[in-house]
Each structure stands twice: as structure tokens, then as C-alpha cells.
Amino acid sequence: MRRPHRLCRRHGFSLVELMIAIALGAVLMLAVTELATRNSAVRNELQRSAAQIENGVFAIQQLEQDIANAGFWGETGQPPAVTYDGAQYSACSTTPPLFVGTATAPAALGEELRQATCYPVLGGQAPPTPAGLAVKDGTDYLAIRRGSSCSLDDAGCDPAVPGDVYLQANACFEPNVSGAPAPGDLQFSTVVAELEFMTRACDTVTPVELAPRYRLLSRIYFINDDDQLARAELSGTGPGAYDTVEALVDGVEALRLEYGLDNGATTGSFAGDGQVDEYVRTPLGAGWSDVVAVRVFLVVRSRESSPGHVDNRSYTVAGESYTVPAAYSDYKRQVFSRTVVLRNVAERRE
């Protein structure tokens, strides 16, 4: 008896089915790859934007902190006179120097230190470029003068550096002592041991309770040719005192400033009332002593270019047009701005 043959069934995929599966897989892979690529591009762009914002905020904060403390001379108001090397200097020049502390003769150095107290801020635009500073054309520079925020006797404050300039304000009132310094008198010295003003206690018992002594800070902020916010700082005295320049922030294309002048009514012995009457790009001569606020504008670009991006926008910074450099048109940029009040200057006039 013959058994019927069973039909043989084929197992697996046919060629057509296999090709369809491969095609579907390829489509899915392309979709996943495209999604991953886009996510990567978005992530990179977010990282560039975050770094740009971080740079802009840090740059603004650096300037804000120094500007807000400009004109701090210890426990004193605007000093009527400054003592250096045993001589007094009281006049405020109408042509204040940018680089205070570079003179070699004691009399000239004392005069420069006096001008620092008369003009806590002083700036300008390049060109022309101040000798000794590589300032990028079309940008501003700003000198800020003040005492350090911590005294030599404070815990954690840097120790005295030989050759640096230090200041001290007198707080002791001795009306019965002939020739005694008045409260608020200010003296400078490169020798800390020569700063012997006393506190309000006027305690002459050894050890004498000395008034706080602060390092003189004279810093000049500017944009260099590498598009960096840079700072030259007084170190020592004499020629070359500003030779050390520190680059603070990359990608800062422009710094521009407007100065708020208090040139209105007079209050007491001070000109003005501590309020801004007008903003100008550059005060003239003695007008720098009337600056009570500064508007800071920074143009900050990202560290890397953004593929496919072309920055064809027009910018107005501090009332003037700003042209995007052609070599960096594929970089994204932002304008950061802040208005900073010179508290020590304005409050003396209020």
C-alpha cells in the first residue's frame, strides 16, 4: 500500500520579502540617524549659546564689580588733600593721566596719586590707542581707581607686596594737637610701615591701633586685537607698572561706554546731587570728576561658528552702529548691557 506524499512547505523568507525588510530597515536607520544628527546639532548649538551667555555675564560682572567700587578710599569721603612722601597734593588737574603710578620722581608720583582720587574713572575710544595698550580700533577703554575691598589686617587678605602702592585714611580726631591730621585725610605709600594713621579711638598705647590699610587698585579694561576683554593693572610704580596684561574673557568683539554725569545743582561742598543729569560718550577734561554712573555695552560672540548661520543684522551699541566682521559672520553674537552706579562717588553728593 502506497502512502500519499505530503507537500513540502518552504521555510524562511522569499527574496522579495527579504528585499522589502532590508528597505524598511534602511528607512528606519536613516530616520534614526537623521534624528540623532539633529539632536547632536541642537545640543552643540545649545552648548555654544550657553558658553556665549556665560562669557557675556562674566565679562559684565567683572566690569560691574570694579565700577561700583570706584572711588573707594577707605573710611573717608572725597579727600581734600593727599599726602605722599611727606608732601601734600590738593589740586585736581583738568587733564588727568590714564596711567597713574608710572612717574619716577616722588613729586610727580604724588601728583598722579592725587589725580586718581579726583578721577575714579577715566576712559576713551580707540583710535587713537594709548601708548602701551593694544586696544582694538572702534572700541573703548576704561581706567578704574579704588582701594582694595579688604585691608591688610583682614583675614584672608593678600599680604603686602613690596613696591606696590597702599593707602590709609585717618580716623583719629585730635583738635588739641598742633599739626595733627584731620579725619578723612588720606596718605599713600609704597612702604606699608610708613602708614601710621590711627582709628577713631586715637589709641597711642603700644601697639597702636592703626586705621585700615588698603592696596591701591588701578585697572584699565579694554578689548585687544584677539577679541578678548583684557585688563592691565598697576603693579609697583614707575615705567612698566602696567606691562602685565591679563586676558579675562574670549569672544568679546566690542566694549562701548556711556558716562552718566551729575553736573546739575550743588549739594553742600560737593558739586551735583548724586543723580545723573545726562549721559555722554566721552566727558571733557574735569567733567570726568562728575561721572556717577556708567552704562556698559559688550558685543559677545560664540566661541564656535554655527553651520548655516549668517549674521546680517545691524547693531546699534551706545548710540553708534556696529558692523559685524566679515570673517565672523557665521558666528552668533549678543549685546550685553548694564548700568552701574559709582556708589562711593554718588553717595558723597546726595
C-alpha positions in Angstrom: 0.0 0.0 0.0 1.5 3.3 -1.1 1.3 6.3 1.3 0.3 9.6 -0.1 3.2 12.1 -0.4 2.9 15.2 1.7 3.5 18.6 0.0 6.8 20.1 1.1 6.4 23.6 2.6 9.2 26.1 2.1 10.5 27.8 5.2 12.1 31.3 5.7 11.7 34.5 3.6 11.4 34.8 -0.1 13.7 37.1 -2.0 11.0 39.7 -2.4 10.2 39.6 1.4 13.9 40.0 2.2 14.3 43.0 0.0 11.3 44.6 1.5 12.6 44.0 5.0 16.0 45.5 4.1 14.4 48.5 2.5 12.3 49.1 5.6 15.3 48.7 7.8 17.3 51.2 5.8 14.4 53.7 6.0 14.3 53.2 9.8 18.1 53.6 10.1 18.0 56.7 8.0 15.3 58.2 10.2 17.2 57.3 13.4 20.4 58.7 12.0 18.7 61.9 11.0 17.1 62.3 14.4 20.5 61.6 16.1 22.2 64.1 13.9 19.6 66.8 14.5 19.7 66.2 18.2 23.5 66.4 18.1 23.3 69.7 16.2 20.8 71.1 18.6 22.9 70.0 21.6 26.0 71.6 20.1 24.1 74.8 19.4 22.8 74.9 23.0 26.3 74.4 24.3 27.6 77.3 22.1 24.8 79.5 23.3 25.3 78.6 27.0 29.1 79.3 26.7 28.4 82.6 25.0 25.9 83.7 27.7 28.4 82.6 30.4 31.2 84.7 28.8 28.9 87.7 28.5 27.7 87.6 32.1 31.2 87.0 33.4 32.6 90.0 31.5 29.7 92.3 32.6 30.2 91.2 36.2 33.9 91.9 36.1 33.3 95.4 35.0 30.3 96.0 37.2 32.2 95.0 40.4 35.1 97.3 39.7 33.0 100.3 38.5 30.6 100.0 41.5 33.6 100.3 43.9 35.4 103.0 42.0 36.4 105.9 44.3 36.6 103.8 47.5 39.5 105.3 49.6 38.9 103.6 52.9 37.0 105.3 55.7 36.9 108.8 54.1 34.9 110.9 51.8 36.5 112.8 49.0 39.9 113.7 50.5 40.7 117.4 50.5 44.3 116.6 50.1 46.6 113.6 49.5 49.9 113.0 51.3 52.8 111.1 49.6 56.4 111.1 50.7 55.8 113.8 53.2 54.2 116.3 50.7 50.6 117.3 50.2 48.8 117.5 46.9 45.3 119.1 46.7 44.7 120.3 43.1 42.7 118.3 40.6 44.1 118.6 37.1 41.9 119.3 34.1 44.0 116.8 32.1 44.1 113.7 34.3 46.5 110.9 33.4 45.4 107.5 32.3 48.3 105.6 33.8 48.6 106.7 37.4 51.6 105.5 39.3 54.1 105.4 36.5 56.1 108.5 37.5 59.5 108.1 39.0 60.1 111.4 40.8 58.3 111.4 44.2 56.6 114.8 43.5 55.2 113.6 40.1 54.1 110.3 41.6 52.3 112.1 44.4 50.6 114.3 41.9 49.4 111.2 39.9 48.0 109.6 43.0 46.1 112.8 43.8 44.6 112.7 40.3 43.5 109.1 40.9 41.3 110.3 43.8 39.9 113.2 41.7 39.0 110.9 38.8 38.0 107.4 40.0 37.1 106.5 36.3 38.6 107.7 33.1 38.3 106.4 29.6 38.4 106.9 25.9 37.9 105.3 22.5 40.5 103.9 20.1 41.8 105.2 17.8 44.0 106.8 19.0 45.4 104.0 21.0 47.0 104.9 24.4 50.7 104.2 24.4 51.3 100.9 26.0 47.9 99.4 25.4 46.9 97.3 22.3 43.3 98.5 22.1 41.2 97.3 19.2 40.0 100.1 16.9 36.4 101.1 17.4 36.3 100.0 21.0 36.5 101.8 24.3 38.9 101.5 27.3 38.2 102.3 30.9 40.5 103.0 33.8 39.1 102.4 37.3 40.8 103.6 40.5 40.0 102.5 44.1 41.2 100.9 47.2 41.1 97.2 47.6 37.9 95.7 49.2 39.9 94.1 52.1 42.6 95.7 54.3 45.9 94.2 55.0 44.8 93.3 58.6 41.7 91.3 57.4 41.8 87.6 57.5 42.3 86.1 54.0 43.5 89.4 52.5 46.7 89.2 50.4 49.9 90.2 52.3 51.7 93.4 51.4 53.8 93.3 48.2 57.0 95.4 48.4 56.8 98.3 45.9 53.0 98.3 45.5 51.1 101.4 46.5 49.0 101.4 49.6 46.6 103.9 51.1 45.3 104.8 54.6 42.6 107.2 55.7 42.9 109.0 59.1 40.1 108.4 61.6 41.6 110.0 64.7 40.4 113.5 65.7 42.9 115.4 67.8 41.9 119.0 67.9 44.3 119.9 70.7 47.4 118.5 68.9 49.0 121.0 66.6 49.6 119.7 63.1 47.6 116.6 63.7 46.0 115.2 60.5 42.3 115.7 60.2 39.8 112.9 60.0 39.5 111.8 56.4 43.0 112.8 55.4 44.5 110.3 53.0 48.0 109.2 52.6 49.7 106.9 50.1 53.0 105.0 50.4 54.9 102.1 48.8 56.2 101.3 52.3 53.4 99.9 54.5 55.3 100.7 57.7 55.0 104.4 56.9 51.2 104.3 57.1 50.6 105.3 60.7 47.2 106.9 60.8 45.0 105.8 63.8 41.4 104.7 64.2 38.8 106.8 65.9 39.9 105.5 69.3 43.1 107.6 68.9 44.8 104.9 71.0 48.6 105.7 71.2 49.3 102.8 73.6 51.7 100.3 72.1 50.7 98.5 69.9 48.9 101.4 68.3 45.6 100.6 66.8 46.1 101.6 63.2 43.5 102.6 60.7 42.9 100.0 57.9 45.5 100.0 55.1 44.4 99.1 51.5 46.2 98.3 48.3 45.6 100.9 45.6 43.9 99.2 42.6 44.3 101.0 39.3 43.0 98.8 36.4 42.4 99.5 32.7 39.9 97.4 30.9 40.0 97.2 27.1 39.4 94.9 24.1 42.6 93.6 22.4 43.1 92.6 18.8 42.3 89.0 19.6 38.7 90.0 20.7 39.4 89.4 24.3 38.3 91.5 27.3 41.7 92.3 28.8 42.9 94.1 31.9 46.2 96.0 32.6 46.7 96.5 36.3 49.1 98.7 38.3 51.9 96.6 39.8 54.7 98.5 41.5 55.4 102.1 40.3 57.3 103.7 37.5 57.6 102.9 33.8 56.4 99.4 33.1 54.0 99.4 36.0 51.1 98.3 33.6 53.1 95.9 31.5 51.3 92.9 32.9 48.1 92.4 30.9 45.6 89.7 31.7 43.1 88.3 29.2 39.8 87.8 31.0 37.2 86.7 28.5 37.4 85.4 24.9 35.0 86.3 22.1 34.3 89.9 23.2 34.3 91.9 20.0 33.5 95.4 21.4 33.3 97.4 24.6 31.5 100.7 24.5 30.6 103.0 27.3 28.3 105.9 28.2 29.0 108.1 31.2 26.3 109.5 33.5 27.2 113.0 34.6 26.0 114.7 37.7 26.5 118.3 36.6 23.4 119.9 38.0 22.6 121.5 41.4 25.2 121.8 44.1 24.8 120.0 47.4 26.9 121.2 50.3 30.6 121.2 49.5 30.2 118.8 46.5 29.1 119.7 43.0 25.8 118.0 42.0 23.3 116.0 43.9 24.3 112.4 43.1 21.8 112.0 40.3 22.6 111.5 36.6 21.7 114.6 34.6 22.9 113.4 31.2 24.7 110.5 29.5 27.6 111.2 27.2 30.1 109.1 25.3 33.2 111.0 26.5 33.3 113.6 29.2 35.7 116.5 28.7 38.6 117.3 31.0 37.4 118.0 34.5 34.0 116.6 33.6 35.3 113.1 34.4 35.0 114.0 38.1 31.2 114.3 37.6 30.8 110.7 36.5 28.4 109.0 38.9 27.2 106.1 36.6 28.5 104.1 33.6 26.5 102.3 31.0 28.4 99.3 29.8 27.8 97.6 26.4 29.5 94.4 25.3 29.2 92.6 22.0 30.0 89.0 22.7 30.1 86.2 20.0 30.0 82.5 20.5 33.3 80.5 20.6 32.5 78.5 17.5 30.7 79.2 14.3 27.1 77.9 13.7 26.8 76.0 10.4 24.4 77.7 8.0 24.2 80.8 10.1 24.8 84.3 8.6 24.6 87.3 11.0 23.3 90.0 8.7 21.7 92.1 11.5 22.5 95.7 12.1 23.6 96.7 15.6 23.4 100.0 17.5 25.7 100.0 20.5 26.0 103.0 22.8 24.2 105.1 20.1 26.6 104.1 17.4 26.5 101.5 14.6 28.4 98.3 14.9 29.5 96.3 11.9 29.9 92.5 12.1 33.3 91.4 11.0 33.1 89.6 7.7 35.4 86.8 8.9 33.0 86.1 11.8 29.6 86.4 10.1 28.8 82.8 10.7 29.1 83.3 14.5 26.2 84.1 16.7 26.5 87.2 18.9 24.6 89.1 21.6 24.8 92.6 23.1 25.0 92.6 26.9 24.4 95.9 28.7 24.2 97.1 32.3 24.1 100.5 34.1 26.4 100.7 37.1 26.3 103.4 39.7 29.5 104.6 41.3 28.2 104.3 44.8 31.2 105.9 46.5 31.0 109.0 44.2 27.3 109.4 44.0 26.5 108.9 47.7 29.0 111.7 48.7 27.0 114.1 46.7 23.5 113.1 47.9 
